[in-house]
Structures are given as structure tokens and as C-alpha cells.
Amino acid sequence: MRSLALISLAWVGLVNAASASSDWDAAVGKANDFLSQLTLAEKTAVVTGANPLTGLGCIGSIGPISRLNFSGICFSDGSSGVNRADLTSVFPAGLTTAATWDRDLMYQRAAAIGDEFRAKGMHVVLGPVAGPLGRHPLGGRNWEGFSADPYLTGVAMDHSIRGFQSTGVQAVAKHYIGNEQETQRTNLTLADGTNIDAVSSNMDDRTLHEVYLWPFVDAINAKPAAVMCSYNRFNQTYTCENSKLLNGILRDELGFEGYTVSDWYATHSTEDSINAGLDMEMPGTTVPGQGVSWFGDRVAAAVENGTVSTDRLDEMVRRIMTQYYLLGQDITDYPTLDPSSLSVIASQYQQELGSLVTNPPARDVRGDHATLIRQVGAAGAVLLKNVNGTLPLVSPANIGVFGNDAGDLTDGLVYQDPPATNVGFEYGTLDIGGGSSSVRHTYVVTPLEAIKARARQTNARVQYILNNERLAVGDFHSIYPVPDVCIVFLKTFAAEGFDRVSFEADWNSTAVVNQVADKCNNTVVVTHSVGVNTMPWANHTNVRAIIAAHLPGEETGNSIADILWGDVNPSGRLPYTIPVQEADYDIPIANLTSDEVTYPGAWQSNFTDGLLIDYRHFDALDIEPLYEFGFGLSYTTFELTTDLSITPLSSAAPDPLPAGNQSNPLTDFYAPLVNVTAQVANTGDRDGASVVQLYLSMPSESTPAGTPVRVLRGFEKAQLATGEAKSVVFQLSRRDLSYWSTVDQAWRIPAGQFQVQVGFSSRDLPKSAQLSIL
Ligand code: NOJ
């Protein structure tokens, strides 16, 4: 039976591979046919964006060519739902999704977002995000991506790309690469006309491969239509004209077959960019005060004067159009663009478009996605502290709700660009950040609303104060009697274009929590945050429970009520490290005063921390975190009930990989070498899900200096009924067991003993074993 099953699986694999390659051949054939009919001007139009406000009404678009029945390509943000549109869903942010450590939910979320893009008639989702990765805990866009750990982010990239593209929309892995801060993320022109270049992210080759490129490798393996090069410079050269990054790594080393697209106004040259491997410029229009187009007519001129070859331009068009055909976007019943798109985008840009702004009714694409949003929102909540079973709540008769994050939004239902700010609004719950990955709400279920709804079921009383200024000075005179439980909601905002300035949650959060906890001996703190916070109040004796709920999307109140009342047993785990104090992090954002900008290229960010970001930094320096990477509690308990068993999958040592080329299509690189099996049991009295994590320590004698103490190389989320035990199998690939040798320019498996550790967080690893490959 067993071998039969294996045989039929192998057949399915062969059939899939065969149909994938015939789909690919068919798409290339259609792209070639299309290409053969284009004039030079039309070719340049396919590689250059058209004005969003006069074009299709998308944040970027490739214009139609009606004589060939090509209706154009619409690009839209963002990675947590359709931005700049009406009647769409606000999904949990990338950070929240990473905190679920749940592959299935990662995929389902992306597929649901993809559905909404397609139903709006859009072709390209500008996401998912693997850069920023989260080198800086205060990076303003970390929440758009997933985790500061490359492995976890890589898994999330893979599942997100497959999820998006399962619906027939194109995914764009962004921002490639080293886009770790918003401060001076792009160039600016001073009043006297001097150009000041974007920050340069300077890193060595090993750091690039093992940290920042790692999740992009998973992305490429999932075959996204496109990769977006970022605003910043990389080792002094803008990423969108960096031949090593675009031609060398993406194409030659990783075998990427899609197209590259610039971030909006991240192109700085014509032939240099094109010959370095840039296939498409966005937004492609010159707008005074915003940016310049380097493509369009300049591409035609470059072809005519021979600095760009016709072959290269044809390759650009072929790469772009192949993805369009591969995803089936040429079919006649591909949804037409929602007629409201142009109007929504115009209103958000506050542009005067006269009769164009007619407010046609939007197409409602939300379907039943609220159910999934609520589920992912709850699954991404991490229970950090829970003294003596404070949670779940058991029929409290008198509930206190405190903090300006608990109630309704008071500044409107959208906080996108422009005018994004680094502060955010004062009153109203935070369920998504600001900027291009934000989404316009049609509604938001606030925590206060959801708690009141629960309370009504048992006739409980809900008292609340949402004014942080009053709370911070301890003005509680309206509260009587003291609640049985006091739930404080804190928020930490961030938006594209800004980095954060504080580790603590916003709006006087520490004083708010301390004042509430001083008066209420059963205080629960819930944070809605874009990332790492310090929690100076965490050890206050009256703070009995803490939940890091991240950015849960529009069902936020229901998601947190499900956790507070125990309908959902918490199963989220931290995708980053929470420090005791901010000094423990020590990776500041590069910042210069105007006096320090002594030459155009003055902005430099040296990634001297190398591989040692987030928990690797804490482990290397032996710093005790407040809550470590991978940590999270449950309402039940779990144990590993057997020793690890290690099974080599081949008796022969693998041949070394050739230098610098893992391409076609990364198969050897992902080849499984070892299985590690553990058994996990639910030893408590509630059903729940455990996240079993595997960390690997490389043999120190045969790996270069700077190798982390341990790195995440596997995780499995196991749903377990009370008393149930399950085997969890981690398959370690050649890649998992390799480091990047800068000398060999290849991935190498070090000789000697690896230590494998398995457990429940990066600091709770009760089982270990040794293994060696060479
Ligand atoms: C700039 C952002 O960096 C990018 O993420 C986004 O996709 C484009 N703007 C388009 O909005």
C-alpha cells in the first residue's frame, strides 16, 4: 500500500512538472507572438508605466494596446489587502501572519487577498514583502513584511506567493534588497539643486546570502511574476541599476525567470539600469516634485543609438508578457477594472480631476473573508504572560476597558499615503499600519465593541476610559466599583516613509499601564503594534496577563475577544525578540544631520552586525530578553515526550554544489538530507496548538567567524486535543545545513558535528541531538 501511494504521488509530480513546462512554453509562445507585432514605441510602452491618474486608475499600469486587444496591466498595493480601493477587506498584516507560524493560514490569507485583487480587475499585487526583514527593531515598514528571521520570512514568502498566484494575479516580491530603513530611503534634491543619494546598505556577501537574500530565494522558488528593486543603494550602487544583484544573483545564481520592476521612482538611469537587468520602470511618468522617468522615449533613443540592444528590449517585453500569459490574464473573462478605482485613487491623492471624479459605485469584493481575517487575527496574537490562569476570562461581572486603542477610529477610516505621518491618530484602535500597505476600511470591529457584545451575553457591566491623558495622571473618578478585570489596550503606529522613534508603545503607554495596574489588581495588557516594543510595566505585580496582538485587520475586536474568552486557545509565537530595555538591541537606524551630509553619497548604513540580528544578537552577546523569539503561551501545556530521532535520507555524502549557481530550479539546493523526528503531547486540559521549533548550531571549528549560536531551521504547528501526542518531522535540506562560502562563492556544508535543538522557543529547547553530514 505504502509503496503504491508513493508511486502514485511520484506520477502526480511528473504530470504537474510536465504541465507546468507546457504552460510555460505556451506562455512564452504567446509572448513571442505578441512581441513580434510590436513597434519600437509599443515595446517601450510595455516596459514603462503610464500615469496612474490618467491611465487605468491603478498605482501603476502598463497602458493598453488596443490594436492587439491588449487591455493593459494594472498594478496595485498592497500586501495586506487592496489599497486605494473601496469595499475591500483589511487583512492582518504580514507581521501578524508571521506570528501565527501557520503555513496553511499564510497561504489562505494570500489566496483571499488575491481573490479581491482579481475581482477588482487588477493584475498585479505589489507584495509580499521580505525587505525590510527587520534588522532595525524601529524600522517603519517591518510590519509589512513578516519576521526578522530569514527562515520564517522565507516560508511566509513562499506561501504568500503561491497563495496570491493561485488566484491568477501576479505576485511581486519586494523590496530587493537591503531596504531596512525609511530614513533617507531614497534620494532627495536640496533647494540649491544638489542631489543627495539614498542611504547605501553596505553588507558583505555572506550576510547578503544568509540573511537578506534567504527569503528572496524562497520567493524565487515559488516563481513570482516579478521582483521589485528597492529605493536604497546597495554597496554604493542603486539596487535598480545593480548588475550584481539583478543579473548576477537573481538570474544567474537563482534562475529567476520573471521580470524586475523598479519601486516607484527608484530608477536613476536608462541604459545602466536596463543593462544591469531592470525590465520595467514604475510609475514611468515625470511629475515635478515627485520624480523623473528614465524609461519611455529614452529607451527608444537608447535602442536607436545602440547603448541598449534590441535583443535586450525584446527580452524585457518577453519576460513581462510571459507572466501575463502564464497567469492566464489574457482570457476574455478576466474581470474588468472596478470603475471606482480611478475615483478612489484620485480622492486619496487629493487631486483635482474635475469630471473624472464621479464616484461610481465600487464593486464589493469582500466575500466571506471576514471569517478568515478573524481567525488569522486571533492566531497571530501572542500570549506573553498569564499568571495563575488569569485568562481566559470566566464570566467577569464588571469589566474595565482602558486606553485610546480600545475604541472607534475618530479620524476617518483610512490612514494611507498621503498624508501619512509617523504619529498616527490619537483615538481609535490600530489594526493596520500606514502607507502603501494600508487598506481603506469599510468597517472595523473595535475591541470595546466586541467586549461589550460579549458582556451583554452575561449581563456583565463594561466601564471604560479611552483618554490616555486622563489615564496617565491616574484620573479614574468615573470608575466605580473597581472592575474584576481591567483590560488596557495600547498601540504603536508606523507608516511608510518614517522610522519609529520609540520602543515603548505610543501615547504615554507606560504611565497608562502603571496607573491602571496600581488601582486594579487584575490587569491585562493587549498591545496592537507594528513590531518590537519594550514593556517596562511587564513585571508590575498587578499586570497579570499580556497579549501582543500585532495588527489583526478589520475583525480585530472579535479576534481579541475570541482569545480573551477562550473560544480560541492562543497559539501565536513571537516572530521577533522583546528586549528588557532598548539598549539591548543596539542596531540603530542610520541618521545624519544636515551638517553631516558633506557629500551626495554621505548616507551609509554599515551592516556590521552581519548575521547577528534579532535573537542571534541576543544569543551571541548572551543578553537575557524579556520575551524571546519564538515564545508564546497557551491555555494548555505541551511537552516533548521522546528523544529526537535523526534519519539520514542518503548514505552517501552529497556532492559539492558548483560555485555561484544554484539555478534550475534550485532543486539541488533544496534537496532533503536528514529527517529529525520529535513527539509532542498536549499535557494540559484544553485542546490547543503547539509550535514545535527546530534550531541548528553549525560546527564552530569549520564555519567562519560570525556564525550565529543557533538559527531557526524548522517549525511545525501541531493541533492537539487534550492528552493527544503527535510525531513532528522536520526535513533538513542541503540549504538548511549550509553556509555561504565567500571564498568558494558557493553554499558549503561544514564538516563536523551539528547540534540540533528542538523545543518551544529560541530559549526553551529541551531536546537536542548531534548530526554530521561530512
Ligand atoms: C513605494 C513603496 O515603497 C512600494 O512598496 C509600493 O509598492 C509603491 N510605492 C507603489 O505604491
Boltz pocket constraint, residues with backbone or C-beta under 6 A from the ligand:
constraints:
  - pocket:
      binder: B
      contacts: [[A, 59], [A, 77], [A, 126], [A, 174], [A, 263], [A, 264], [A, 436]]
      max_distance: 6.0
